[in-house]
Amino acid sequence: MEILIDSANLESIRDLNDLYPIDGVTTNPTIVVKEKRTFLPLLKEIQSIIGEEKMLFAQVLGEKAEDMVKEASYLNKEINGNFYVKIPVTDEGIKAIKLLKLQGIKTLATTIYTPLQAFIAAKAGAEYVAPYVNRIDNLAGNGVQVVSDIIKIFEHHHLPCKVLAASFKNTQQVHHVCLEGAHGVTAAPEIIKSFTAHPSTETNVRQFMNEWKSFYGESSNSIIKKN
């Protein structure tokens, strides 16, 4: 399963990419605006951090399919490597996904709230769909169930599209979509950091260190000397 950072903050991306087995970065207009940076140079700097083999996603802003295709083609030309264009699942967005598929430009269908939206996007040629788990929950829906239903539809109809679950409030939501078979998750830096956080782990590590020091009187980096 793929783990992506949902952020355009260079410091956070650099930190997480160094620490964890990250597969890429997703951005959206809101995330980019927060950084108060020029758009294209920011994307290129993100890619310089993660490398061209890892996935990078950026979203178009046009409302008409023709405008989306123009923007997507420009971004795809400017950004090398494993790049995907995010397209919203409006009627015009679905048309754009079809056109971009013919051009060999990889897309992710975003703003997914229902399984049928995901189905149509996959049929149109999207490589990924991104259901908004927490936003669905906030609308009195069940985001995890939507992810599960999309996966079942794709499996039953042999659609090669992957489900990249997005919009998380907590790690429990991530845990549940993992159990349902999501192909990947994209989450904010603070959510990803909480994947490994547990107070008992920290307590155990301190205990091990204190017991070592009480006997050897040295820190753990001297373990090679002890052998």
N, C-alpha and C positions, 0 to 999 in steps of 0.2 A: 504494500500500500504506500502511496506517495504522500509526503508531508511537504506542504508549501507554506511560505510565510506570506501572510496577507498584510503587506506594509510597503511603504516607499521610503521609510526612514533608514538611511544608510548605516548609521551606527548599529541599530537593532539587527539589520540584515547581516552585517559583518560579524556581529557577535554570535548570532544563532547559526550562521553558516559555518563558523569555526567550531562550535560546540556540538552540533547535532547533525544527523544524516539527512540534511535538507535536500529536497528534489527540485526546488525552484521558488519563484516569487510571483505572487499575483498582486496587481495594482488595480485601482479604479479611480475615477475622477476625484472623488472625495478624499481618498488617501493621498493622491498626488498633491492636491491643493494644500493640504496640511503642511507639506514640506516647504512651500513657498519657493520652489525652484523651477527653472525652465524645464519643460516637460521632456523633450528628447534627450538633452544631456543627462538628466536624472536617470532615465531608463538605461542609457549607455553605462552610467556609473554603477548602477545596480548589476548590470550584466558583467562588468569588469570584476565585481566582487564575487559573484557566484560562478562565473565561467560560462562559456558558450554552450556547454553540453547540458547544463541544467535549464529547466523551463523558465521562461519569462512571459508574463501575460500583461497586456495593456488594452484598454478599452477605447473604442471609437466614440465620437460624440454626435455624429450626423444622425438626422432623423429619417432621411430617405435612404433607400438601399444604395442608390448610386453614390451618395455622399459617403456612406459607410465603406463601400468598396474602395473609393478613392483614398480615404484615410487609411484603411487597412493595407492597401497596396504600398502606400508611402511608408508606413511604419515597418512593413515587412522588408522593404528595400533598405531602410536605414538601420534596422536592428539585425545583426547577424545572429547565427546560432539557432538555438531551439526556441523559436519565438511563436507565440500564439496571440491572436487577436480576439478580444472579448466583444461579443455582439449581443445586445439585449434581444429577448424573444418577442419583440413586437412583430406585426405582420411584415413590415419593411425589413426588420432584422432577419427573419427567416429567409426572405428573398436574398438578402445580402449573403447569408451563409451558403445558399445554393450557388450563387455566383462566385464566391471566393473558393468554394470547393473545386470548381472548374479551373480556377487559376492555380490550384495547388497551395493555397494559403490556409494554414491551420487555424481553426477557430474554436473558441469556447463559447457556448450559449449561456448567457448570464441572466440574472433576475428570474430564476426559475422558482415558481410557487406551486406548480401542479405536475403530476406525472405526464399528462398529455402534452404540456408545453415541452417537456424534455423529450418525449417521443417524436414530436414533429421536428424539433431541432436536430435530433439524431438522424432522422430520415432525410433531412435537408443536407446533412453532411458534416455536422459539427463533430470534432474529435472529443470534446468534453462538454458536459452540462454541469452547471453549478447551482444546485438547489439551496435556497436560503433557509437553513434550519431554524435559527432563532427567530428570524422575522416571520416565518410561518407560524411558529408557536405564539408569537405576539398577536397574531390575527386569529387566535383561538383554534389554530390548526395543530397538526402533529408533524413537525418537521422530520423527525426520524422515520415516521411511517411513510412520508412522501419519498424519502431517500430509498427506503426498502421497496416501495412500489415501482420506482423508476428502475431499480436494479432488476427486479423480476421481469418487467416489460422488456428490457434490453436482452435479458437472457432468453426469454421465451421466443423472441423474434430475431434472435441472432444479430443484434445490432452491435457493431464494434465500438460504439461510443462509450467513453468512461464517465463515471459519476465522481465529480470533485465536489464534495460537500463543503458548504461555506456558511458564513454567518453563525458564529458560535458565541454563546455567553459564558459557557463553563466547560470543563473537561468531561463532565458527565455526558453532555450531548455528543462530544467527540467519541467517547467510549462506545456509545450506543450505535452511532453510524458505522464505526469500525466493525461491530458485531454483525451489523446488517449486510456487510460486504462492500461498503463504499471503496472505490478504487483509489481514492485519495481524499485528503482534507486540506483546506487552506484556512489558517487561523492567525489571529493577531499574535504578535510576539509574546505578550504576557500569558496567553493561553498555552502556547507551545512550551514556554518555560515551566509551566505548572504540570506538564506531562510527567516530569520526573520528581517533582517536589513532594516530599512527605516528611513530616516532623520525626517520625520514627527512624527514617533513614539517617537524618542528620544526627540524631541521638546515638545511633549505633556507631556511626563513624567517629564521633567524639569519644565514645567509650573505648573503641579499639585503639585509638591514638593515645589516650590517657594510660591505658594498661601497658602499651608498648613502652611509653616513656618512663613509666614507673619502674620497669625492669631494666631497660637498656639505657635510660637517661638520654636518649637521642630521638630526633624526629624520624618519621617514617622514610624519609629519603635516604636514610643510611642503611636500608634493608639489604642492599647489594653487598655492603661491607660485611654484614652478618653471615652472608653465605660464602 
